[in-house]
Amino acid sequence: MCDFHHSCTGKIVCYHGAVSRYLMYDAIVVGARCAGAPTAMLLARKGYRVLMVDRDSFPSDIMSTHYIHLPGQVRLQRWGLLEKIIESGAPCIRARTLHFNGTAFQPPDPPLPEGVSPDTLCPRRIVLDKILVDAAVEAGAELREGFPVRGLVQDNGSVNGIRGRPRDGEFEERARIVIGADGLHSTIARLIQPEEYDTKVSLTFGYYTYWSGVPDSGMHIHFFDDAYGVLVFPTNWGQTCIGVGGLNAGFQAFRRDIERNYLKIIDRIPELASHVRAGKREERYLGTADMPNYFRKPYGPGWALTGDAGYHRDFITGLGINDAFLQAELLVEAIDDAFSGRRTEEEAFSHFENERNRFVKPTYDLTVKMASGETIEPMEFMAFGAAMTAMIPA
């Protein structure tokens, strides 16, 4: 008896267990945002046949810290995408100021490759993700939007494909590797149940929204002794994103009256409070206390995890986009090494995990310390800068 599935050519294909004869793709990437789209793009640029699926359609928004640290911007530049993001209207942020109970500190710029600006970018995700998705498609990746993955195809302990249920019916697709790039609540990770390590519970909560009429004075991060904080930065369309947050224990009380409590924290900064009250809130408040800290084993037979699906940390240091870009390059290198035979699969993917951890562990530890409410000394922020410098590709 035959099982049937739709191939990437639109034909019906019958298979009888000889799975390798019917693999239609080299890679299936589940999740098409900051982790998945660059991974699909880089694989397609190397000539691999890639299917990229996402339960959402694009352009669409998602909760985010927006912040692209300098290593991420260097990667965007060498991928040929940085100018597109700047042209989208995301302002270049030159001034970055940390405030500790009223004392201001501006971290120095790290050493940068020639031609790379130290300016920061904080684009809206509805803009950034669309640029990344389009780049992957332009590179040759196939995109299927509105495609929720419901299950995995597995043979003899190895993942060989996905099962999805979009609006037009049930589909099954197969590949040499399935990559879970589907975020914090990854379906692929839930189905695989990989080992987790160095885990910490969610430590903080945060809420943000967008304002017009607030002057652009760069990025500001305010820290207070009671572990509350305020983040301010300009983004697309002349708007300013302002977020507030505190320890997780205060989340339930905060959400009982979100606007009142949000403004109460901003009132600690009188100049900002006056601009906010004279401005206009453009969108609803977005917030969460669901920010666990963990590493997951990011690979196994026929599968890999990248981005927040494989490693997640508190939002307080804004590392999500930067780390997703880093992992995209590391994972594609591992896949190419394994597929080309330069390394065994175990050698290639264990190297990916080790390199991921080597780059991100210093910033992970500082992030957890900050999120726990412990006092952070200015020199620790300098060490954070050194870790960022180490992530900048040559």
C-alpha positions in Angstrom: 0.0 0.0 0.0 1.3 3.5 -0.9 1.3 6.6 1.2 0.9 9.8 -0.9 2.1 13.4 -0.5 2.3 16.5 -2.6 5.8 17.1 -4.0 7.3 20.5 -4.5 6.5 20.1 -8.2 2.8 19.8 -7.5 2.7 16.1 -8.5 1.6 13.2 -6.4 4.5 11.0 -5.3 4.2 7.4 -4.0 6.9 6.0 -1.6 7.3 2.5 -0.1 9.8 3.1 2.7 12.9 3.9 0.5 12.8 7.4 1.9 16.1 8.6 0.5 14.9 8.1 -3.1 12.0 10.6 -2.6 13.5 13.5 -0.6 12.2 16.5 -2.5 14.3 19.2 -0.6 17.7 19.5 0.9 16.3 21.4 3.8 12.9 22.4 5.2 13.0 25.5 7.4 10.1 25.9 9.7 9.7 29.6 10.6 10.5 32.4 8.2 11.5 35.3 10.5 14.8 36.5 11.8 16.2 33.0 12.3 14.6 31.0 9.5 14.7 33.5 6.6 18.5 34.1 6.8 19.1 30.4 7.2 17.0 29.6 4.1 18.6 32.4 2.2 22.2 31.3 2.9 21.4 27.7 2.1 19.7 28.7 -1.2 22.7 30.9 -2.1 24.9 27.8 -1.8 22.7 26.0 -4.3 20.6 23.9 -1.9 16.9 23.3 -2.5 15.1 24.9 0.4 11.4 24.9 1.4 10.6 27.6 4.0 7.2 27.5 5.7 5.5 29.8 8.3 2.2 29.8 9.9 2.0 33.6 9.3 2.0 35.5 6.1 4.2 38.5 5.3 4.4 41.3 6.0 3.2 40.8 9.5 4.3 42.0 12.9 5.5 40.1 16.0 6.6 41.0 19.5 10.3 42.0 19.5 13.0 44.0 21.1 13.7 45.4 17.6 17.4 46.0 18.4 20.1 44.9 16.0 23.4 44.9 17.7 26.5 45.7 15.6 27.5 42.1 14.8 24.0 41.7 13.3 24.4 44.8 11.2 27.7 43.6 9.9 26.0 40.4 8.8 23.2 42.3 7.1 25.8 44.3 5.3 27.7 41.3 4.0 24.3 39.7 3.0 23.6 42.8 0.9 20.5 43.7 3.0 21.6 46.6 5.3 20.9 49.3 2.9 17.4 48.0 2.3 16.7 48.3 6.0 18.0 51.8 6.2 16.0 52.7 3.1 12.9 51.4 4.8 13.0 54.4 7.1 14.6 52.8 10.2 16.6 55.6 11.7 20.3 55.3 12.4 20.7 55.6 16.1 24.1 57.3 17.0 23.6 58.0 20.7 23.2 55.1 23.1 22.9 56.1 26.8 22.5 54.0 29.9 21.0 55.7 33.0 21.6 54.3 36.5 19.3 56.2 38.9 20.0 59.4 37.1 23.7 58.8 36.3 24.3 58.6 32.5 26.9 56.4 30.8 27.6 56.1 27.1 29.5 52.9 26.3 32.3 53.4 23.7 32.0 52.0 20.3 33.8 48.6 19.8 36.4 48.1 17.1 34.6 47.7 13.8 35.6 46.5 10.3 36.4 49.2 7.8 33.2 50.8 6.3 30.9 49.7 9.1 29.0 52.4 11.0 28.7 52.2 14.8 25.1 53.5 14.4 22.4 51.2 15.8 19.2 50.2 14.0 15.8 49.2 15.6 13.5 48.5 12.7 9.9 47.4 13.0 9.6 43.7 12.6 6.8 44.1 10.0 9.5 45.8 7.9 12.6 43.7 8.8 11.0 40.3 8.4 9.6 41.1 5.0 13.0 42.1 3.8 14.5 38.9 5.1 11.8 36.7 3.6 12.1 38.4 0.2 15.8 37.9 0.2 15.4 34.2 0.9 12.9 33.9 -2.0 15.1 35.9 -4.3 18.0 33.5 -3.4 15.8 30.5 -4.6 14.1 29.3 -1.5 10.4 28.3 -1.9 8.1 30.0 0.6 4.7 28.7 1.8 2.9 31.1 4.0 -0.1 30.3 6.2 1.4 26.8 6.7 1.2 25.5 10.3 3.3 22.4 10.9 1.3 19.7 12.8 3.8 16.8 12.9 7.1 15.3 11.8 7.8 12.5 9.3 10.2 10.1 11.0 11.8 6.9 9.9 14.0 4.7 12.0 14.6 7.4 14.6 15.5 10.1 12.0 13.4 13.1 11.1 12.7 13.1 7.3 10.0 15.7 6.8 7.0 17.6 8.1 3.3 17.4 8.0 1.3 20.6 7.7 -2.3 21.6 7.5 -2.7 24.9 5.6 -6.2 26.1 4.4 -6.1 24.1 1.2 -5.5 20.7 2.7 -3.0 18.5 4.4 0.5 18.3 3.1 3.6 16.2 3.7 7.1 17.2 2.5 10.4 15.5 3.0 14.0 16.8 3.2 17.5 15.7 4.2 17.1 18.0 7.3 14.3 19.8 9.0 15.3 23.0 10.7 13.2 24.4 13.6 13.5 28.2 13.4 10.0 28.8 14.8 10.8 30.7 17.9 10.3 30.5 21.7 7.3 28.2 21.4 8.8 26.1 18.7 6.6 23.3 17.3 9.6 21.4 16.2 11.2 21.6 19.6 8.0 20.5 21.2 7.7 17.5 18.9 11.4 16.5 19.4 11.8 17.3 23.1 15.5 18.0 23.0 17.7 18.2 26.1 17.7 21.6 27.8 20.6 22.9 30.0 21.7 26.0 31.8 18.1 26.9 32.3 16.6 29.7 34.4 13.0 30.5 34.9 11.4 33.7 33.4 12.8 36.5 35.6 11.2 39.7 34.2 8.2 41.1 32.4 7.9 43.9 29.9 5.3 46.1 28.0 5.9 48.4 25.1 4.1 50.5 22.5 4.8 53.1 19.9 4.4 56.9 20.2 4.4 59.7 17.7 5.4 63.2 18.8 8.3 62.1 21.0 11.6 63.7 19.9 14.4 61.4 18.7 17.2 61.7 21.1 18.8 58.3 20.5 18.4 55.2 22.5 18.1 55.4 26.3 17.9 52.6 28.8 17.0 53.6 32.4 17.7 51.3 35.3 16.2 51.9 38.8 17.1 50.4 42.2 13.8 48.5 42.5 14.6 46.6 39.2 12.1 48.5 37.1 13.4 50.0 33.9 12.5 52.0 30.8 13.8 51.6 27.2 13.4 54.3 24.6 14.4 54.2 20.9 13.3 55.6 17.5 12.0 53.3 14.9 10.2 53.4 11.5 7.6 56.0 10.5 8.9 58.7 12.8 7.7 56.8 15.8 9.4 56.1 19.2 9.1 52.7 20.9 9.0 53.0 24.7 9.1 49.9 26.8 8.9 49.4 30.6 9.6 46.4 32.7 10.4 44.9 36.0 10.8 41.7 37.9 8.4 38.8 37.1 6.8 39.0 40.5 5.2 42.3 39.6 3.6 41.1 36.4 0.1 40.3 37.6 -0.2 43.6 39.5 1.0 45.5 36.5 -1.4 44.0 34.0 -4.5 44.8 36.1 -4.1 48.4 34.8 -1.5 48.4 32.1 -1.7 52.0 30.9 -1.8 53.5 34.4 1.2 51.4 35.6 3.1 52.0 32.3 2.8 55.7 32.7 3.6 55.6 36.4 7.0 54.1 35.6 7.6 56.6 32.8 6.8 59.4 35.2 10.1 58.6 36.9 11.7 60.4 34.0 10.0 63.8 33.9 11.3 65.0 30.5 10.2 61.8 28.8 6.9 61.8 30.6 6.1 65.3 29.3 6.9 64.2 25.7 4.7 61.1 26.1 1.7 63.0 27.4 2.1 65.6 24.6 2.4 62.8 22.0 0.1 60.1 20.6 0.1 56.4 21.3 -0.1 54.8 17.9 -0.8 51.1 18.8 -1.9 48.9 21.6 0.3 47.8 24.5 2.2 44.6 23.9 3.7 42.7 26.8 4.7 39.4 28.3 6.3 37.7 31.3 7.0 34.5 29.3 10.8 34.9 28.9 12.5 31.7 30.0 16.3 31.3 29.7 17.6 28.1 28.3 20.0 26.3 25.9 18.7 23.3 23.9 20.7 20.6 22.2 20.2 22.0 18.7 20.6 18.9 16.5 19.9 15.3 16.1 19.2 12.8 13.3 17.6 14.7 10.5 16.8 17.9 12.5 18.3 21.1 13.9 17.1 24.1 15.9 18.2 27.7 15.5 17.2 31.1 16.8 15.0 31.2 19.9 14.0 27.6 19.2 17.4 26.5 20.2 18.5 29.1 22.7 16.6 31.8 24.5 17.4 34.6 26.9 15.5 37.4 28.6 14.6 40.4 26.4 16.5 42.9 28.6 19.7 42.9 26.5 17.9 42.8 23.1 19.9 40.0 21.7 17.3 38.0 19.8 17.9 39.3 16.3 21.6 39.5 16.7 21.9 35.9 17.9 19.5 34.6 15.3 21.7 36.0 12.5 24.8 34.5 14.2 23.2 31.1 14.4 22.0 31.2 10.8 25.6 31.5 9.6 26.9 28.9 12.0 24.2 26.4 11.2 24.5 26.8 7.4 28.2 26.2 7.7 27.5 23.0 9.6 24.9 21.8 7.1 27.2 22.5 4.2 30.1 20.7 5.9 27.9 17.6 6.6 26.2 17.5 3.2 29.5 18.0 1.3 31.3 15.3 3.4 33.9 17.7 4.7 32.9 16.5 8.2 30.6 13.8 9.6 27.2 15.0 10.7 28.1 14.6 14.3 31.4 16.6 13.9 29.6 19.3 11.9 26.6 19.8 14.2 28.5 19.4 17.5 30.8 22.1 16.2 27.7 24.3 15.5 26.5 23.8 19.1 30.0 24.5 20.6 30.5 27.6 18.5 27.0 28.9 19.3 27.6 28.4 23.0 31.1 29.9 22.9 29.8 33.1 21.3 26.6 33.6 23.3 27.4 32.3 26.8 29.1 35.5 28.1 26.1 37.6 27.0 23.7 35.0 28.3 25.2 35.1 31.8 25.1 38.9 31.9 21.6 39.0 30.6 20.4 36.6 33.4 22.2 38.7 36.0 20.6 41.8 34.8 17.2 40.2 34.6 17.5 38.9 38.1 17.7 42.5 39.4 21.3 42.4 40.5 23.4 45.5 40.2 25.4 45.7 37.1 28.7 47.7 37.2 29.7 49.8 34.2 32.8 47.5 33.6 30.4 44.6 33.1 28.8 46.5 30.3 32.3 46.9 28.9 32.7 43.1 29.0 29.4 42.8 27.2 30.8 45.1 24.5 33.9 42.8 24.2 31.6 39.8 23.7 29.7 41.7 21.0 33.0 42.5 19.3 33.9 38.8 19.3 30.7 38.1 17.4 31.6 40.5 14.6 32.5 38.4 11.5 35.9 39.1 9.9 
